[in-house]
Amino acid sequence: MVEPPNQELLQSLSEDRALAVGVYGESVAAYRYLVLSESAPTEEDRRIFADMADEEHAHRQQLADLLDRFYPESDFYLADEEKALIAVGPRLITVRDAASYRQAMDLIVATEWRTAKYYEALSRSIVREELRSLFARLAAEGFAHHERVRRIAEAAASAGAS
Protein backbone atom coordinates (compact mmCIF):
# COMPACT_ATOMS: atom_id res chain seq x y z
CA MET A 1 0.00 0.00 0.00
CA VAL A 2 1.14 3.51 -0.74
CA GLU A 3 2.12 5.86 2.08
CA PRO A 4 -0.58 8.23 3.33
CA PRO A 5 -0.20 11.95 2.69
CA ASN A 6 2.43 13.82 4.72
CA GLN A 7 0.42 14.53 7.88
CA GLU A 8 2.59 17.41 9.08
CA LEU A 9 2.26 19.25 5.77
CA LEU A 10 -1.42 18.39 5.51
CA GLN A 11 -2.14 19.82 8.96
CA SER A 12 -0.29 23.03 8.11
CA LEU A 13 -2.43 23.76 5.03
CA SER A 14 -4.67 26.80 5.08
CA GLU A 15 -8.18 26.37 3.66
CA ASP A 16 -7.26 28.08 0.40
CA ARG A 17 -4.22 25.87 -0.13
CA ALA A 18 -6.23 22.75 0.81
CA LEU A 19 -8.77 23.70 -1.86
CA ALA A 20 -6.03 24.42 -4.41
CA VAL A 21 -4.45 21.01 -3.77
CA GLY A 22 -7.89 19.45 -4.23
CA VAL A 23 -8.38 21.30 -7.53
CA TYR A 24 -5.01 20.00 -8.71
CA GLY A 25 -5.79 16.42 -7.64
CA GLU A 26 -9.20 16.36 -9.29
CA SER A 27 -7.65 17.74 -12.51
CA VAL A 28 -5.10 14.95 -12.48
CA ALA A 29 -7.78 12.34 -11.82
CA ALA A 30 -10.06 13.65 -14.58
CA TYR A 31 -7.18 13.59 -17.07
CA ARG A 32 -6.06 10.07 -16.09
CA TYR A 33 -9.59 8.67 -16.34
CA LEU A 34 -10.01 10.34 -19.72
CA VAL A 35 -6.86 8.57 -20.96
CA LEU A 36 -8.21 5.26 -19.65
CA SER A 37 -11.61 5.92 -21.24
CA GLU A 38 -9.83 5.91 -24.59
CA SER A 39 -7.50 2.98 -23.98
CA ALA A 40 -9.03 0.48 -21.55
CA PRO A 41 -9.23 -3.03 -23.00
CA THR A 42 -13.01 -3.43 -22.71
CA GLU A 43 -15.90 -1.25 -23.81
CA GLU A 44 -17.46 -1.49 -20.34
CA ASP A 45 -14.26 -0.25 -18.68
CA ARG A 46 -13.95 2.58 -21.21
CA ARG A 47 -17.50 3.68 -20.32
CA ILE A 48 -16.80 3.41 -16.58
CA PHE A 49 -13.65 5.50 -16.93
CA ALA A 50 -15.45 8.13 -19.06
CA ASP A 51 -18.09 8.45 -16.33
CA MET A 52 -15.38 8.71 -13.67
CA ALA A 53 -13.57 11.40 -15.71
CA ASP A 54 -16.81 13.41 -15.80
CA GLU A 55 -17.28 12.95 -12.05
CA GLU A 56 -13.72 14.06 -11.27
CA HIS A 57 -14.12 17.08 -13.55
CA ALA A 58 -17.27 18.04 -11.63
CA HIS A 59 -15.37 17.70 -8.34
CA ARG A 60 -12.61 19.91 -9.72
CA GLN A 61 -15.13 22.55 -10.73
CA GLN A 62 -16.88 22.44 -7.37
CA LEU A 63 -13.58 22.93 -5.52
CA ALA A 64 -12.48 25.69 -7.91
CA ASP A 65 -15.80 27.50 -7.42
CA LEU A 66 -15.38 27.34 -3.63
CA LEU A 67 -11.81 28.56 -3.91
CA ASP A 68 -12.98 31.50 -6.04
CA ARG A 69 -15.89 32.24 -3.70
CA PHE A 70 -14.04 32.12 -0.38
CA TYR A 71 -10.57 33.18 -1.56
CA PRO A 72 -10.95 35.28 -4.73
CA GLU A 73 -7.47 36.78 -4.33
CA SER A 74 -5.67 33.46 -4.01
CA ASP A 75 -3.16 32.84 -6.75
CA PHE A 76 -0.19 30.67 -5.97
CA TYR A 77 2.08 27.91 -7.14
CA LEU A 78 1.77 24.45 -5.61
CA ALA A 79 5.03 22.86 -4.55
CA ASP A 80 5.75 19.25 -5.48
CA GLU A 81 5.28 18.27 -1.80
CA GLU A 82 1.80 19.75 -1.86
CA LYS A 83 0.91 17.95 -5.08
CA ALA A 84 2.15 14.70 -3.51
CA LEU A 85 -0.45 15.11 -0.75
CA ILE A 86 -3.10 13.99 -3.22
CA ALA A 87 -1.45 12.36 -6.24
CA VAL A 88 0.97 9.49 -6.68
CA GLY A 89 3.46 9.51 -9.55
CA PRO A 90 3.60 11.75 -12.58
CA ARG A 91 0.54 13.72 -13.61
CA LEU A 92 0.61 12.42 -17.18
CA ILE A 93 0.10 8.78 -18.08
CA THR A 94 0.44 6.97 -21.36
CA VAL A 95 -1.28 3.70 -22.15
CA ARG A 96 0.09 1.87 -25.20
CA ASP A 97 -0.06 -1.78 -24.24
CA ALA A 98 -1.03 -4.20 -21.48
CA ALA A 99 2.05 -3.43 -19.38
CA SER A 100 1.54 0.35 -19.46
CA TYR A 101 -2.18 -0.17 -18.74
CA ARG A 102 -1.27 -2.17 -15.61
CA GLN A 103 1.20 0.56 -14.55
CA ALA A 104 -1.42 3.25 -15.05
CA MET A 105 -3.96 1.27 -13.05
CA ASP A 106 -1.49 0.77 -10.18
CA LEU A 107 -0.82 4.51 -10.16
CA ILE A 108 -4.52 5.35 -10.15
CA VAL A 109 -5.35 2.83 -7.41
CA ALA A 110 -2.61 4.35 -5.23
CA THR A 111 -3.70 7.89 -6.03
CA GLU A 112 -7.36 7.22 -5.24
CA TRP A 113 -6.36 5.85 -1.85
CA ARG A 114 -4.08 8.82 -1.09
CA THR A 115 -6.73 11.27 -2.28
CA ALA A 116 -9.34 9.66 -0.03
CA LYS A 117 -6.94 9.84 2.94
CA TYR A 118 -6.25 13.52 2.13
CA TYR A 119 -9.94 14.43 2.10
CA GLU A 120 -10.63 12.29 5.16
CA ALA A 121 -7.98 14.18 7.16
CA LEU A 122 -9.33 17.54 5.99
CA SER A 123 -12.88 16.54 6.92
CA ARG A 124 -11.65 16.31 10.50
CA SER A 125 -9.55 19.47 10.64
CA ILE A 126 -11.09 22.18 8.46
CA VAL A 127 -13.16 24.68 10.44
CA ARG A 128 -15.62 25.82 7.77
CA GLU A 129 -18.58 23.37 7.88
CA GLU A 130 -19.34 23.62 4.15
CA LEU A 131 -15.81 22.49 3.33
CA ARG A 132 -15.71 19.87 6.08
CA SER A 133 -18.84 18.16 4.78
CA LEU A 134 -17.62 18.38 1.17
CA PHE A 135 -14.29 16.83 2.13
CA ALA A 136 -16.09 14.03 4.02
CA ARG A 137 -18.18 13.26 0.91
CA LEU A 138 -15.10 13.38 -1.35
CA ALA A 139 -13.27 11.03 1.03
CA ALA A 140 -16.11 8.50 0.87
CA GLU A 141 -16.23 8.75 -2.92
CA GLY A 142 -12.44 8.42 -3.10
CA PHE A 143 -12.47 5.20 -1.07
CA ALA A 144 -15.25 3.89 -3.33
CA HIS A 145 -13.25 4.83 -6.44
CA HIS A 146 -10.18 3.14 -4.98
CA GLU A 147 -12.10 -0.08 -4.48
CA ARG A 148 -13.75 0.07 -7.90
CA VAL A 149 -10.50 0.73 -9.78
CA ARG A 150 -8.68 -1.91 -7.73
CA ARG A 151 -11.29 -4.50 -8.78
CA ILE A 152 -11.03 -3.45 -12.44
CA ALA A 153 -7.24 -3.71 -12.26
CA GLU A 154 -7.44 -7.16 -10.67
CA ALA A 155 -9.89 -8.36 -13.31
CA ALA A 156 -7.64 -7.04 -16.10
CA ALA A 157 -4.62 -8.76 -14.52
CA SER A 158 -6.54 -12.04 -14.23
CA ALA A 159 -7.70 -11.81 -17.84
CA GLY A 160 -4.14 -11.14 -18.96
CA ALA A 161 -2.82 -14.12 -16.99
CA SER A 162 -5.26 -16.58 -18.51
C-alpha positions in Angstrom: 0.0 0.0 0.0 1.1 3.5 -0.7 2.1 5.9 2.1 -0.6 8.2 3.3 -0.2 12.0 2.7 2.4 13.8 4.7 0.4 14.5 7.9 2.6 17.4 9.1 2.3 19.2 5.8 -1.4 18.4 5.5 -2.1 19.8 9.0 -0.3 23.0 8.1 -2.4 23.8 5.0 -4.7 26.8 5.1 -8.2 26.4 3.7 -7.3 28.1 0.4 -4.2 25.9 -0.1 -6.2 22.8 0.8 -8.8 23.7 -1.9 -6.0 24.4 -4.4 -4.5 21.0 -3.8 -7.9 19.5 -4.2 -8.4 21.3 -7.5 -5.0 20.0 -8.7 -5.8 16.4 -7.6 -9.2 16.4 -9.3 -7.7 17.7 -12.5 -5.1 14.9 -12.5 -7.8 12.3 -11.8 -10.1 13.6 -14.6 -7.2 13.6 -17.1 -6.1 10.1 -16.1 -9.6 8.7 -16.3 -10.0 10.3 -19.7 -6.9 8.6 -21.0 -8.2 5.3 -19.6 -11.6 5.9 -21.2 -9.8 5.9 -24.6 -7.5 3.0 -24.0 -9.0 0.5 -21.6 -9.2 -3.0 -23.0 -13.0 -3.4 -22.7 -15.9 -1.3 -23.8 -17.5 -1.5 -20.3 -14.3 -0.3 -18.7 -14.0 2.6 -21.2 -17.5 3.7 -20.3 -16.8 3.4 -16.6 -13.7 5.5 -16.9 -15.4 8.1 -19.1 -18.1 8.4 -16.3 -15.4 8.7 -13.7 -13.6 11.4 -15.7 -16.8 13.4 -15.8 -17.3 13.0 -12.1 -13.7 14.1 -11.3 -14.1 17.1 -13.6 -17.3 18.0 -11.6 -15.4 17.7 -8.3 -12.6 19.9 -9.7 -15.1 22.6 -10.7 -16.9 22.4 -7.4 -13.6 22.9 -5.5 -12.5 25.7 -7.9 -15.8 27.5 -7.4 -15.4 27.3 -3.6 -11.8 28.6 -3.9 -13.0 31.5 -6.0 -15.9 32.2 -3.7 -14.0 32.1 -0.4 -10.6 33.2 -1.6 -11.0 35.3 -4.7 -7.5 36.8 -4.3 -5.7 33.5 -4.0 -3.2 32.8 -6.8 -0.2 30.7 -6.0 2.1 27.9 -7.1 1.8 24.4 -5.6 5.0 22.9 -4.5 5.7 19.3 -5.5 5.3 18.3 -1.8 1.8 19.8 -1.9 0.9 17.9 -5.1 2.2 14.7 -3.5 -0.4 15.1 -0.7 -3.1 14.0 -3.2 -1.4 12.4 -6.2 1.0 9.5 -6.7 3.5 9.5 -9.5 3.6 11.7 -12.6 0.5 13.7 -13.6 0.6 12.4 -17.2 0.1 8.8 -18.1 0.4 7.0 -21.4 -1.3 3.7 -22.2 0.1 1.9 -25.2 -0.1 -1.8 -24.2 -1.0 -4.2 -21.5 2.0 -3.4 -19.4 1.5 0.3 -19.5 -2.2 -0.2 -18.7 -1.3 -2.2 -15.6 1.2 0.6 -14.6 -1.4 3.3 -15.1 -4.0 1.3 -13.1 -1.5 0.8 -10.2 -0.8 4.5 -10.2 -4.5 5.3 -10.1 -5.3 2.8 -7.4 -2.6 4.3 -5.2 -3.7 7.9 -6.0 -7.4 7.2 -5.2 -6.4 5.8 -1.8 -4.1 8.8 -1.1 -6.7 11.3 -2.3 -9.3 9.7 0.0 -6.9 9.8 2.9 -6.3 13.5 2.1 -9.9 14.4 2.1 -10.6 12.3 5.2 -8.0 14.2 7.2 -9.3 17.5 6.0 -12.9 16.5 6.9 -11.7 16.3 10.5 -9.6 19.5 10.6 -11.1 22.2 8.5 -13.2 24.7 10.4 -15.6 25.8 7.8 -18.6 23.4 7.9 -19.3 23.6 4.2 -15.8 22.5 3.3 -15.7 19.9 6.1 -18.8 18.2 4.8 -17.6 18.4 1.2 -14.3 16.8 2.1 -16.1 14.0 4.0 -18.2 13.3 0.9 -15.1 13.4 -1.4 -13.3 11.0 1.0 -16.1 8.5 0.9 -16.2 8.7 -2.9 -12.4 8.4 -3.1 -12.5 5.2 -1.1 -15.3 3.9 -3.3 -13.2 4.8 -6.4 -10.2 3.1 -5.0 -12.1 -0.1 -4.5 -13.8 0.1 -7.9 -10.5 0.7 -9.8 -8.7 -1.9 -7.7 -11.3 -4.5 -8.8 -11.0 -3.5 -12.4 -7.2 -3.7 -12.3 -7.4 -7.2 -10.7 -9.9 -8.4 -13.3 -7.6 -7.0 -16.1 -4.6 -8.8 -14.5 -6.5 -12.0 -14.2 -7.7 -11.8 -17.8 -4.1 -11.1 -19.0 -2.8 -14.1 -17.0 -5.3 -16.6 -18.5 
